Amino acid sequence: MEKEHWDKAWDDILDGTSLKWMQGQDQIDWHEQYNNMVAKMGLCGTENVFVPLCGCCGIVGCFYQKGHTVRALELSEKAIDVLKEQFKKQFNVQFESTTSTDIT
């Protein structure tokens, strides 16, 4: 998918026209999901974690809270802004983000 597609999808999510990507997010127990991953992959809480196409997925914060160094990748800067805001509210932290213009 192209970046423009995801920018449009996030415009729709943020203005309330399309919540399909957000449905059920508030009902997911991310800590339970994390515990399932730990059991299956043998994580101990110190590994570096990469979350591709993360959107504003709650698992990013859960990994961070459990002590992992997290690298989250997202095409849409709008999604990144939402994730940054979540981190600010939930953990009172800022995190680094970089942008690349060579994605086509």
N, C-alpha and C positions, 0 to 999 in steps of 0.2 A: 504494500500500500504506500501511497505517496504521502508526504508530510502534509500537503494541503487537505487531504482526506481527513487526517486526524485533527488538524486545526479546526475544520468544519464540525467534526464530531464533538470536539470540546466546546465550541461555540454553542452547539445545540444542548449539550449537557449543562453548561453554565447558565444559559437563559431559560432552562426548564423545558425546552421543547422535546428533548430526547433524553430520558433518564435510563435508557436500556442498559448502559454500561454501569450505572450506579445502583440499579435495583438489587436489593439484598445485601449491599455492602455493610450496612449497619447491623445486619443480623448475623454476620459471620463472626465466629469466635476465632480471631486471628491467633490468640495464644494456643488454642487447641490445634489449629493448623500447624503452628510452629512446633508444638510438641510431637505431632505426627511426623513432621519432617525430621526432627531430631532422632526419633526412634528409627526411622527408615534409613537415614543417612549417617547416623552416628555423630552428629554435630555436638560440639562441647561448649560453644558460646564464644570462641575466639577466632573462628574462621572469618576470612573475607567472604562476603556474599555479593553476588551480582544478580540484580533483578532487572531483566530486560523488559522493555515496554511496560514500565511499572504503573503508568497512570498515577492515580493517587491511592494505590492499593495499600490497605492497612498492614500487610505483611512487612512492608519496608520499615515502618515504625516498630513493629514487633521485633524484628531482627536487631534493630538498633538498640532497643530497650534491653534486649538479652545480652548485649555486649559485643555484637559483631560489628566489624567495619563494613558498611554497606555502600555499594555502588549501584545507583539506580539510573537506568537509561530510559529516556522518553523522547519521542520525536516532537511532541507538542509542548511548546513553552507554556501554554495555558495550563496543561496538566502539571507541569513542574511548579508553576506558581501555586496551584492548589496544594500540592505536596509540601511545598515550603511553608505555607500557612499552617498546615496540619502540624508540622514539626515545631513551629513557633509556639502554637497553642499547647500542644501535648507535652513537649519536652523543654520548652523555653530555650531552644537552640537554633542557630542558623547553620546551614550547611552549604558547602561549595557547589556551585553549578557552573558548567561551562557550556558554551554553545559552539556548534560547528556549522559552518555554511557549506560544507562540501557534501552534505547529504542530499541526494537527488531522488 
